[in-house]
Amino acid sequence: MQREKGDSRGGGRKKIGRGDFFYRGFSYFRGMQEKEKTIWQRGFRRYANKYTLVGAVFVVWLALFDKYSFLDQLELRGRISDLEKDRQYYRERVEENKRKKDELTGDRDKLEKFAREEYLMKRDNEDIFIID
């Protein structure tokens, strides 16, 4: 005996179970064979569940809205980098000034030269002419 099309004994429409509720909502998935679906559609079907959604929301929250968000971390790293550059600059300046101080306190002739050049000091019987 042959079954007719639409017979309720196994032929005809496939019944959608309770787990396929989410799948049933997307009409463009209906009627497609597995080989016709794109990789994105197969991946979406496989990973579209409440755990993935909650995980994605959690990652977005951490990246954008949290106190220690990714954007704030980038900003702080840039600030730390700037402060370390400033720190290195001022250390070099301190070393240079210590060297100059040692030179000036060690030799009387260099101290006199420094005073004449920087502060325009002179002896009583001298005149200073500034030429720019």
C-alpha positions in Angstrom: 0.0 0.0 0.0 1.4 3.4 -0.9 0.9 6.4 1.2 -0.6 9.5 -0.3 1.0 12.9 0.0 -0.2 14.7 3.2 -0.9 11.4 4.9 -0.5 11.7 8.7 1.5 8.5 9.1 5.0 10.0 8.8 4.7 11.9 5.6 3.9 15.6 5.1 4.9 18.5 7.3 7.6 18.2 9.9 6.5 19.1 13.4 8.6 21.7 15.2 9.4 20.8 18.7 9.7 23.0 21.7 13.5 23.6 21.2 12.9 24.9 17.7 10.9 27.9 18.9 13.7 30.4 18.4 14.5 28.8 15.0 10.9 29.1 13.9 10.8 32.8 14.4 13.2 33.5 11.6 11.2 32.9 8.4 14.2 33.1 6.1 15.6 29.9 7.7 12.4 27.9 6.9 12.6 25.6 4.0 16.3 25.8 3.6 18.3 22.7 3.5 21.4 22.5 5.7 23.7 22.5 2.7 22.1 25.8 1.4 22.6 27.7 4.7 25.6 30.0 4.9 28.3 29.5 7.6 26.9 32.6 9.4 23.4 31.1 9.5 24.6 27.7 10.8 26.8 29.4 13.4 23.9 31.7 14.5 21.7 28.7 15.0 24.3 26.9 17.0 25.4 29.7 19.3 22.2 31.8 19.6 21.2 31.0 23.2 20.8 32.9 26.4 24.3 32.1 27.7 25.9 33.6 24.6 23.7 36.6 24.8 24.5 37.2 28.5 28.2 36.7 27.8 28.2 39.2 24.9 26.4 41.8 27.1 28.9 41.2 29.9 31.9 41.7 27.5 30.3 44.9 26.1 29.7 46.1 29.6 33.3 45.5 30.6 34.7 47.1 27.5 32.6 50.3 27.5 30.8 51.0 30.8 32.7 49.6 33.7 34.8 51.7 36.0 37.9 49.9 34.7 36.7 49.7 31.1 38.9 49.0 28.1 38.7 52.7 26.9 39.7 54.0 30.4 42.6 51.5 30.5 43.9 52.8 27.1 43.6 56.4 28.4 45.5 55.6 31.6 48.2 53.8 29.7 48.7 56.9 27.5 48.9 59.1 30.6 51.4 56.8 32.3 53.5 56.9 29.1 53.5 60.7 29.1 54.4 60.8 32.8 57.3 58.4 32.3 58.6 60.6 29.5 58.4 63.7 31.8 60.1 61.8 34.6 63.0 60.9 32.3 63.3 64.5 31.1 63.4 65.9 34.6 65.9 63.3 35.7 68.2 64.4 32.8 67.7 68.0 33.8 68.6 67.2 37.5 71.8 65.4 36.4 72.7 68.3 34.1 72.1 70.8 36.9 74.2 68.8 39.4 77.0 68.7 36.9 76.9 72.4 36.5 76.7 73.0 40.2 79.8 70.8 40.8 81.7 72.7 38.0 80.7 76.1 39.6 81.6 75.2 43.1 84.9 73.5 42.2 86.5 76.3 40.1 86.5 80.0 40.8 87.2 81.0 37.2 84.2 79.0 35.9 82.0 80.6 38.6 83.0 84.1 37.4 82.4 83.2 33.8 79.0 81.8 34.6 78.0 85.0 36.6 79.2 87.2 33.8 77.3 85.3 31.1 74.0 84.5 32.9 73.5 87.4 35.2 75.5 90.1 33.3 77.7 90.8 36.4 80.8 92.9 36.0 83.7 94.3 37.9 83.7 97.9 39.1 86.0 99.2 36.4 84.3 97.3 33.4 81.5 98.3 31.0 79.3 95.6 29.4 78.0 96.0 25.9 75.2 93.5 24.9 75.1 92.6 21.2 72.3 90.5 19.9 
